[in-house]
Amino acid sequence: MSDMNSKVPFSGSAAVETYLANGYDSVVGMSSRFAAAICARLLRLQTEEGVTGPIAEIGAFEGRFFIALAHALEPGEMALGIDIFSWPNPEVKDRFEANCLRHGIAPARRVTMKGDSGSMSPSDLTGHAGGEALRFIHIDGEHSRAALAKDLALATACLKDGGLIVLDDMLHPGYPTLMVAVQAYLDANPEIVPLCVIDRETIVGATKFVLCQKSWFERYQARMLDIFADFIWPLGADFEPHWCLVLSQDTRLADII
Ligand SMILES: C[S@@+](CC[C@H](N)C(=O)[O-])C[C@H]1O[C@@H](n2cnc3c(N)ncnc32)[C@H](O)[C@@H]1O
């Protein structure tokens, strides 16, 4: 298994690279640096494809992943950090805001939304984002099937054309039933498909799924084959019958002879 010094893809942004190299490990959090670099590069890809606008993270915690995403935005684009901000203590909100400031995300570039995402409406989110639909939503909040189903419905209702939904802690040994919610969601929303799987780095830096609208799948995947060429695990992911890329720091196959 790879360690924190393993090779990660170029994030597409000097500001993200600086944060990943000098700040990421100092902010308490759970997402992997590998996934942060890939998601920042996906934001860059969206920009290149003309998909612009605000983003959100459900479960911003102390800001580790949020800051990386926010650094990948263009001037004028807003990042919403959503969390109940009560775990492990109420001061976590202050730490989130202090970390953002320390690592270059000024208050004008972000909105802190304290509350239960399960009781938020799409207009709560878009209303805090200048009335615009969102182009990227990272879901890393409450890890129950019911909560993930609600967060997926909320994200889908807020998503703009060409938008991406990223799900954390997929296939995590501690949360095996989350996959059940994802499968039910994919069955009920055939216009949404997995775009790629971002492999785990550690048990804490777990696997993420990236979802997109079916109409964008070929367009994004064609670019990703080139952008992430060094990180593509050859067999891909079988979502029966849909296939998508698996991006990993370990692209070996099993020795069978
Ligand atoms: C695993 S942590 C997120 C880690 C963070 N995304 C990172 O990469 O460092 C999960 C977060 O979800 C938040 N959370 C749990 N239930 C929530 C809910 N119903 N609404 C909003 N946030 C929630 C918790 O307060 C916690 O901060």
The ligand as an ORCA input file, in Angstrom:
! r2SCAN-3c Opt
* xyz 0 1
  C     -15.336     12.113      8.155
  S     -15.650     13.714      8.707
  C     -15.270     14.641      7.246
  C     -13.819     14.746      6.914
  C     -13.469     15.792      5.913
  N     -14.318     15.781      4.740
  C     -12.023     15.633      5.491
  O     -11.788     15.209      4.351
  O     -11.155     15.871      6.310
  C     -17.395     13.706      8.701
  C     -18.030     15.050      9.032
  O     -19.426     14.970      8.740
  C     -20.099     15.772      9.676
  N     -21.510     15.361      9.715
  C     -22.023     14.241     10.266
  N     -23.356     14.219     10.127
  C     -23.693     15.347      9.464
  C     -24.925     15.898      9.020
  N     -26.080     15.270      9.239
  N     -24.912     17.086      8.375
  C     -23.736     17.743      8.157
  N     -22.535     17.269      8.547
  C     -22.511     16.086      9.184
  C     -19.366     15.540     10.974
  O     -19.623     16.601     11.876
  C     -17.924     15.440     10.499
  O     -17.263     16.668     10.608
*
